[in-house]
Amino acid sequence: METNYFLIINIKGKATAIYLDNNPRPYVDISEIDLQTMQYSREEIIEFARQKISDLQKLPPEKLNLCDIYVLRVREDKKHKFHLKFYECIYKTSGISIEECAEERLNRIQYNLGRQQDEAKVSIDISASPHFHRLVKTLLDGLIGDSKFLYSIIMRKSFLNDHFMDILRELSKPHNYHNMNYYNYVYPELQKELKSYKQLRGLFLEYKYFYHSLQRQKPSERYNALYSSDVFSYTDGFYLQKYNADNDPNKTFFWDQMDSNFQLLDDLKAISILEKVKREPFQNKELEKWYYFGGIEAIFMNMDTNEIYPCSKEDLVRAGIISNNDYLQYLYKKYENQQRSYK
C-alpha cells in the first residue's frame, strides 16, 4: 500500500496541497512536514499559500483565519482506493520542541527508503534521539502532575491511540492517580508508547494546546472536500473528491469531465489544458519548422499572415501567436456553441 503525506490548506471545502520547500512532490513522512511547518507561524504559512492560490487572494484579511490547515496522509491500496487520515500541524512555538525527534524519525525513514536490498531496515523508534527522554519527562510530568491536563485529554477525542487512552483512563481514577506505586508502574508504560513518533507528537500537541502555546483549530469538513489532484497522483492539475479518485483507476476523470462539462474549468484545470496542448506536436509543419528555428520572430519573417492565421488555435498558442487567455476564451466559446447546437 503506497503512502504519501501532504500539507493541505482547505478554503471552504476546496483543499490544496502546498509545498513550503517549493518542491511539488509528496512528502515521505509526517516528520518531513513537521520539520518545515515548525519553522513558521500559522499566519506565515497562510501568507505563503496566498502567493500560490487564487482563492486565498480573494478572501478578505479577516476571513483568512477560517482556513483549515492540516497534514493529510493518503494511502492507495492495490484496488486503487484511497484511504485518508488527518493530523493537526505543528507550528513555530516557544518552549519545548519536538524538532530533534522529528529529525531522528525522518533520518531513519530516509535510510530505509535508500538502503540496498541486502541491507536490513532500521526501526523508526525515536527513543535514540538525545532529546527524547528530556521531552518525554516534561510531557509525562505535566500529564501526571496536573489532573486538569489529564482530564482535558480524556474528555475530548485525542490524537493518541486507544491503548494510550486506556492507560490514561485507568490513571485518572482517584485511587490510582494518588497512588505512587501506580505512578511507578504507569510511567514506563506511557514512555514505551511514546517511542512512536506519532504518539509523541499527539501528546506534544495536547501539551501545547493546554498550556496555550498553540491554538487549537476547529477543523472544517475534510473527508469530502475537493482536493487538488496531486493528492491522488494525477499529472493534470484540477480538483476532485476522494470518491471520484476511488472510481477512476485509469486516471481519466479530468478529461471525461471536460468533455461533458467544460464550464467546470478553473485555474488549475486551465493550466493543465494548456500544458497538454503545448506538449503535443504542431499540426502545421511549416509553422513548426520556423518556430523551432527562431521562435515567433522567425515565423513572421518567413510566413505570410494568410499562411499563419488559418492554422489551428492549438498551433497558434503553441507558437505564442495568441495568448493563453485567448486560447481559453476560444475553448469557452466553442463549448457554448456546441451546447447551443444540441438544444
Contacts in CASP RR format, 6 or more apart in sequence:
PFRMAT RR
TARGET T0000
AUTHOR 0000-0000-0000
METHOD contacts of the structure
MODEL  1
METNYFLIINIKGKATAIYLDNNPRPYVDISEIDLQTMQYSREEIIEFAR
QKISDLQKLPPEKLNLCDIYVLRVREDKKHKFHLKFYECIYKTSGISIEE
CAEERLNRIQYNLGRQQDEAKVSIDISASPHFHRLVKTLLDGLIGDSKFL
YSIIMRKSFLNDHFMDILRELSKPHNYHNMNYYNYVYPELQKELKSYKQL
RGLFLEYKYFYHSLQRQKPSERYNALYSSDVFSYTDGFYLQKYNADNDPN
KTFFWDQMDSNFQLLDDLKAISILEKVKREPFQNKELEKWYYFGGIEAIF
MNMDTNEIYPCSKEDLVRAGIISNNDYLQYLYKKYENQQRSYK
1 75 0 8 1.000
1 76 0 8 1.000
1 77 0 8 1.000
1 78 0 8 1.000
1 83 0 8 1.000
2 75 0 8 1.000
2 76 0 8 1.000
3 73 0 8 1.000
3 74 0 8 1.000
3 75 0 8 1.000
4 26 0 8 1.000
4 27 0 8 1.000
4 28 0 8 1.000
4 73 0 8 1.000
4 74 0 8 1.000
4 231 0 8 1.000
4 233 0 8 1.000
5 26 0 8 1.000
5 27 0 8 1.000
5 28 0 8 1.000
5 29 0 8 1.000
5 30 0 8 1.000
5 32 0 8 1.000
5 33 0 8 1.000
5 71 0 8 1.000
5 72 0 8 1.000
5 73 0 8 1.000
5 74 0 8 1.000
6 17 0 8 1.000
6 26 0 8 1.000
6 27 0 8 1.000
6 71 0 8 1.000
6 72 0 8 1.000
6 74 0 8 1.000
6 230 0 8 1.000
6 231 0 8 1.000
7 17 0 8 1.000
7 18 0 8 1.000
7 19 0 8 1.000
7 20 0 8 1.000
7 27 0 8 1.000
7 33 0 8 1.000
7 36 0 8 1.000
7 37 0 8 1.000
7 69 0 8 1.000
7 71 0 8 1.000
7 72 0 8 1.000
7 89 0 8 1.000
8 15 0 8 1.000
8 16 0 8 1.000
8 17 0 8 1.000
8 18 0 8 1.000
8 68 0 8 1.000
8 69 0 8 1.000
8 70 0 8 1.000
8 71 0 8 1.000
8 72 0 8 1.000
8 227 0 8 1.000
8 231 0 8 1.000
9 15 0 8 1.000
9 16 0 8 1.000
9 18 0 8 1.000
9 45 0 8 1.000
9 46 0 8 1.000
9 49 0 8 1.000
9 53 0 8 1.000
9 56 0 8 1.000
9 67 0 8 1.000
9 68 0 8 1.000
9 69 0 8 1.000
10 16 0 8 1.000
10 67 0 8 1.000
10 68 0 8 1.000
10 69 0 8 1.000
10 70 0 8 1.000
10 220 0 8 1.000
10 222 0 8 1.000
10 225 0 8 1.000
11 53 0 8 1.000
11 55 0 8 1.000
11 56 0 8 1.000
11 59 0 8 1.000
11 66 0 8 1.000
11 67 0 8 1.000
11 68 0 8 1.000
12 55 0 8 1.000
12 220 0 8 1.000
13 220 0 8 1.000
13 221 0 8 1.000
13 225 0 8 1.000
13 226 0 8 1.000
14 55 0 8 1.000
14 225 0 8 1.000
14 226 0 8 1.000
14 239 0 8 1.000
15 72 0 8 1.000
15 222 0 8 1.000
15 225 0 8 1.000
15 226 0 8 1.000
15 227 0 8 1.000
15 228 0 8 1.000
15 231 0 8 1.000
16 49 0 8 1.000
16 52 0 8 1.000
16 53 0 8 1.000
16 55 0 8 1.000
16 227 0 8 1.000
16 228 0 8 1.000
17 24 0 8 1.000
17 72 0 8 1.000
17 227 0 8 1.000
17 228 0 8 1.000
17 230 0 8 1.000
17 231 0 8 1.000
18 45 0 8 1.000
18 48 0 8 1.000
18 49 0 8 1.000
18 52 0 8 1.000
18 53 0 8 1.000
19 25 0 8 1.000
20 36 0 8 1.000
20 37 0 8 1.000
20 40 0 8 1.000
20 45 0 8 1.000
20 48 0 8 1.000
21 36 0 8 1.000
24 230 0 8 1.000
26 74 0 8 1.000
26 230 0 8 1.000
27 33 0 8 1.000
28 106 0 8 1.000
28 109 0 8 1.000
28 110 0 8 1.000
28 113 0 8 1.000
29 105 0 8 1.000
29 106 0 8 1.000
29 109 0 8 1.000
30 71 0 8 1.000
30 73 0 8 1.000
30 87 0 8 1.000
30 197 0 8 1.000
30 198 0 8 1.000
30 201 0 8 1.000
31 102 0 8 1.000
31 103 0 8 1.000
31 105 0 8 1.000
31 106 0 8 1.000
31 109 0 8 1.000
31 197 0 8 1.000
32 106 0 8 1.000
33 71 0 8 1.000
33 89 0 8 1.000
34 90 0 8 1.000
34 98 0 8 1.000
34 99 0 8 1.000
34 102 0 8 1.000
34 201 0 8 1.000
35 99 0 8 1.000
35 102 0 8 1.000
35 103 0 8 1.000
35 106 0 8 1.000
37 45 0 8 1.000
37 89 0 8 1.000
37 90 0 8 1.000
37 91 0 8 1.000
38 90 0 8 1.000
38 91 0 8 1.000
38 92 0 8 1.000
38 93 0 8 1.000
38 97 0 8 1.000
38 98 0 8 1.000
38 99 0 8 1.000
38 102 0 8 1.000
39 92 0 8 1.000
40 48 0 8 1.000
40 91 0 8 1.000
40 92 0 8 1.000
41 91 0 8 1.000
41 92 0 8 1.000
42 69 0 8 1.000
42 89 0 8 1.000
42 91 0 8 1.000
42 215 0 8 1.000
43 64 0 8 1.000
44 92 0 8 1.000
45 69 0 8 1.000
45 89 0 8 1.000
45 91 0 8 1.000
46 56 0 8 1.000
46 64 0 8 1.000
46 67 0 8 1.000
46 69 0 8 1.000
49 56 0 8 1.000
49 67 0 8 1.000
50 56 0 8 1.000
50 57 0 8 1.000
50 64 0 8 1.000
54 267 0 8 1.000
56 64 0 8 1.000
56 67 0 8 1.000
59 66 0 8 1.000
59 67 0 8 1.000
66 220 0 8 1.000
68 217 0 8 1.000
68 219 0 8 1.000
68 220 0 8 1.000
68 222 0 8 1.000
69 89 0 8 1.000
69 217 0 8 1.000
70 86 0 8 1.000
70 87 0 8 1.000
70 88 0 8 1.000
70 89 0 8 1.000
70 219 0 8 1.000
70 222 0 8 1.000
71 86 0 8 1.000
71 87 0 8 1.000
71 88 0 8 1.000
71 89 0 8 1.000
72 84 0 8 1.000
72 85 0 8 1.000
72 86 0 8 1.000
72 87 0 8 1.000
72 222 0 8 1.000
72 227 0 8 1.000
72 231 0 8 1.000
73 84 0 8 1.000
73 85 0 8 1.000
73 86 0 8 1.000
73 87 0 8 1.000
74 82 0 8 1.000
74 83 0 8 1.000
74 84 0 8 1.000
74 231 0 8 1.000
74 232 0 8 1.000
75 82 0 8 1.000
75 83 0 8 1.000
75 85 0 8 1.000
76 82 0 8 1.000
76 83 0 8 1.000
76 232 0 8 1.000
76 233 0 8 1.000
77 83 0 8 1.000
79 249 0 8 1.000
80 246 0 8 1.000
80 249 0 8 1.000
81 246 0 8 1.000
82 232 0 8 1.000
82 242 0 8 1.000
82 245 0 8 1.000
82 246 0 8 1.000
84 222 0 8 1.000
84 223 0 8 1.000
84 242 0 8 1.000
86 219 0 8 1.000
86 222 0 8 1.000
87 159 0 8 1.000
87 198 0 8 1.000
87 201 0 8 1.000
88 159 0 8 1.000
88 205 0 8 1.000
88 216 0 8 1.000
88 217 0 8 1.000
90 98 0 8 1.000
90 201 0 8 1.000
90 204 0 8 1.000
90 205 0 8 1.000
90 208 0 8 1.000
90 214 0 8 1.000
91 214 0 8 1.000
93 208 0 8 1.000
93 213 0 8 1.000
93 214 0 8 1.000
94 213 0 8 1.000
95 213 0 8 1.000
96 135 0 8 1.000
96 138 0 8 1.000
96 139 0 8 1.000
96 204 0 8 1.000
96 207 0 8 1.000
97 131 0 8 1.000
97 135 0 8 1.000
98 135 0 8 1.000
98 200 0 8 1.000
98 201 0 8 1.000
98 204 0 8 1.000
99 131 0 8 1.000
100 129 0 8 1.000
100 130 0 8 1.000
100 131 0 8 1.000
100 132 0 8 1.000
101 126 0 8 1.000
101 129 0 8 1.000
101 131 0 8 1.000
101 132 0 8 1.000
101 135 0 8 1.000
101 197 0 8 1.000
101 200 0 8 1.000
102 197 0 8 1.000
102 201 0 8 1.000
103 129 0 8 1.000
104 126 0 8 1.000
104 128 0 8 1.000
104 129 0 8 1.000
104 132 0 8 1.000
105 124 0 8 1.000
105 126 0 8 1.000
105 197 0 8 1.000
108 122 0 8 1.000
108 123 0 8 1.000
108 124 0 8 1.000
108 126 0 8 1.000
109 124 0 8 1.000
111 122 0 8 1.000
112 121 0 8 1.000
112 122 0 8 1.000
112 124 0 8 1.000
115 121 0 8 1.000
124 197 0 8 1.000
125 195 0 8 1.000
125 196 0 8 1.000
126 132 0 8 1.000
126 195 0 8 1.000
126 196 0 8 1.000
126 197 0 8 1.000
126 200 0 8 1.000
127 133 0 8 1.000
127 195 0 8 1.000
132 195 0 8 1.000
132 200 0 8 1.000
135 200 0 8 1.000
135 204 0 8 1.000
136 191 0 8 1.000
136 194 0 8 1.000
136 200 0 8 1.000
138 207 0 8 1.000
139 194 0 8 1.000
139 200 0 8 1.000
139 203 0 8 1.000
139 204 0 8 1.000
139 207 0 8 1.000
140 187 0 8 1.000
140 190 0 8 1.000
140 191 0 8 1.000
140 194 0 8 1.000
142 149 0 8 1.000
142 207 0 8 1.000
143 149 0 8 1.000
143 150 0 8 1.000
143 153 0 8 1.000
143 168 0 8 1.000
143 190 0 8 1.000
143 203 0 8 1.000
143 207 0 8 1.000
144 150 0 8 1.000
144 171 0 8 1.000
144 183 0 8 1.000
144 186 0 8 1.000
144 187 0 8 1.000
147 172 0 8 1.000
147 177 0 8 1.000
148 210 0 8 1.000
149 206 0 8 1.000
149 207 0 8 1.000
149 210 0 8 1.000
150 168 0 8 1.000
150 171 0 8 1.000
150 172 0 8 1.000
150 177 0 8 1.000
151 172 0 8 1.000
152 206 0 8 1.000
152 210 0 8 1.000
153 160 0 8 1.000
153 165 0 8 1.000
153 168 0 8 1.000
153 206 0 8 1.000
154 165 0 8 1.000
154 168 0 8 1.000
154 169 0 8 1.000
154 172 0 8 1.000
158 165 0 8 1.000
158 202 0 8 1.000
158 206 0 8 1.000
159 201 0 8 1.000
159 202 0 8 1.000
159 203 0 8 1.000
159 205 0 8 1.000
159 206 0 8 1.000
160 168 0 8 1.000
160 199 0 8 1.000
160 202 0 8 1.000
160 203 0 8 1.000
160 206 0 8 1.000
161 193 0 8 1.000
161 199 0 8 1.000
163 193 0 8 1.000
164 190 0 8 1.000
164 193 0 8 1.000
164 199 0 8 1.000
164 203 0 8 1.000
167 186 0 8 1.000
167 189 0 8 1.000
167 190 0 8 1.000
167 193 0 8 1.000
170 176 0 8 1.000
170 186 0 8 1.000
171 177 0 8 1.000
171 182 0 8 1.000
171 186 0 8 1.000
176 182 0 8 1.000
176 186 0 8 1.000
193 199 0 8 1.000
194 200 0 8 1.000
194 203 0 8 1.000
205 214 0 8 1.000
207 213 0 8 1.000
208 214 0 8 1.000
209 215 0 8 1.000
209 216 0 8 1.000
223 242 0 8 1.000
224 241 0 8 1.000
224 242 0 8 1.000
224 243 0 8 1.000
225 241 0 8 1.000
226 239 0 8 1.000
226 240 0 8 1.000
226 241 0 8 1.000
227 239 0 8 1.000
227 240 0 8 1.000
227 241 0 8 1.000
227 242 0 8 1.000
227 245 0 8 1.000
228 237 0 8 1.000
228 238 0 8 1.000
228 239 0 8 1.000
228 268 0 8 1.000
229 236 0 8 1.000
229 237 0 8 1.000
229 238 0 8 1.000
229 239 0 8 1.000
229 240 0 8 1.000
229 254 0 8 1.000
229 268 0 8 1.000
230 237 0 8 1.000
232 240 0 8 1.000
232 242 0 8 1.000
232 245 0 8 1.000
233 251 0 8 1.000
234 245 0 8 1.000
234 251 0 8 1.000
234 253 0 8 1.000
234 254 0 8 1.000
235 251 0 8 1.000
236 254 0 8 1.000
236 255 0 8 1.000
236 269 0 8 1.000
236 272 0 8 1.000
236 276 0 8 1.000
237 254 0 8 1.000
237 268 0 8 1.000
237 269 0 8 1.000
237 271 0 8 1.000
237 272 0 8 1.000
238 254 0 8 1.000
238 257 0 8 1.000
238 266 0 8 1.000
238 268 0 8 1.000
238 269 0 8 1.000
238 272 0 8 1.000
239 266 0 8 1.000
239 268 0 8 1.000
240 253 0 8 1.000
240 254 0 8 1.000
244 253 0 8 1.000
245 253 0 8 1.000
254 269 0 8 1.000
254 272 0 8 1.000
257 264 0 8 1.000
258 264 0 8 1.000
258 265 0 8 1.000
258 269 0 8 1.000
258 273 0 8 1.000
262 331 0 8 1.000
262 332 0 8 1.000
262 335 0 8 1.000
263 335 0 8 1.000
265 273 0 8 1.000
265 328 0 8 1.000
265 331 0 8 1.000
265 332 0 8 1.000
270 324 0 8 1.000
270 328 0 8 1.000
273 328 0 8 1.000
273 331 0 8 1.000
274 317 0 8 1.000
274 324 0 8 1.000
274 327 0 8 1.000
274 328 0 8 1.000
277 314 0 8 1.000
277 317 0 8 1.000
277 318 0 8 1.000
277 327 0 8 1.000
278 317 0 8 1.000
278 318 0 8 1.000
280 314 0 8 1.000
280 318 0 8 1.000
281 288 0 8 1.000
282 288 0 8 1.000
282 291 0 8 1.000
282 315 0 8 1.000
282 318 0 8 1.000
282 319 0 8 1.000
283 311 0 8 1.000
283 312 0 8 1.000
283 314 0 8 1.000
283 315 0 8 1.000
284 311 0 8 1.000
284 312 0 8 1.000
284 315 0 8 1.000
286 303 0 8 1.000
286 307 0 8 1.000
287 299 0 8 1.000
287 303 0 8 1.000
287 308 0 8 1.000
287 311 0 8 1.000
287 315 0 8 1.000
287 319 0 8 1.000
288 315 0 8 1.000
290 298 0 8 1.000
290 299 0 8 1.000
290 301 0 8 1.000
290 302 0 8 1.000
290 303 0 8 1.000
291 298 0 8 1.000
291 299 0 8 1.000
291 318 0 8 1.000
291 319 0 8 1.000
295 319 0 8 1.000
296 319 0 8 1.000
296 320 0 8 1.000
296 321 0 8 1.000
299 308 0 8 1.000
299 319 0 8 1.000
299 321 0 8 1.000
300 308 0 8 1.000
308 316 0 8 1.000
308 321 0 8 1.000
309 316 0 8 1.000
313 322 0 8 1.000
313 327 0 8 1.000
313 330 0 8 1.000
314 327 0 8 1.000
316 322 0 8 1.000
316 327 0 8 1.000
317 323 0 8 1.000
317 324 0 8 1.000
317 326 0 8 1.000
317 327 0 8 1.000
322 330 0 8 1.000
END
